[in-house]
Amino acid sequence: MATTDLAAEKTGLLFDKQLDTMEGWDLFSGGAALLAEARIKRPTTAMKPAEIKAHVDTVTKDLRDYMASERAKAWKKKQEDAGKVVNNAALNAKIEYFKGVVGTWSDDEFSNNIIDNLEPPQFVIADTNWGDKDGHTYFVVIPDPITGEAKMFKKQEPSGKLTALEDKWINTAWQVAE
């Protein structure tokens, strides 16, 4: 899947899904206009999943940077309202922190969108024992649509929502319960 050119229609659909997801975020007052500007740049050619992601990242950079900046400003106001002084270095560090947070949201949503729409094979490797009568969590391995490498996810049932896990989950020593 990672090395396959997806048809232009599928490329556009995945782009739209990603931006639809971003529309559900707290965009602050100026975010809607930045999102609308990004939508104009919908791809019209076949692309590999990594190329779609790179395109989404490029056309939404201004939006993601704006969101990080607005979150940092809200943090600064909260700090100052509590009587603390926030210097420019601290504010800039917080902006960089929020860029990482927003980037992670975008990456996770892209993974979920592409996996939901391309439906790669999923292998349940563990029952986490987390859940109740309304839902359950499993560990699954799915080929990363960007790299083709195995990637581990938490899968919520019955919703099917996937959350990418850190590599430590793949590289840990596992014990088999019989």
Secondary structure, DSSP 4 states (H G I P E B T S, - for coil): -TTPPBPHHHHHHHHHHHHHHHHTS--HHHHHHHHHHHHTT---S-B-HHHHHHHHHHHTHHHHHHHHHHHHHHHHHHHHHTT----HHHHHHHHHHHHHHHHHHHHHHHHHHHHHHH----EEEEEEEEEETTEEEEEEEEE-TTT-SEEEEEEEETT--EEE--THHHHSPP----
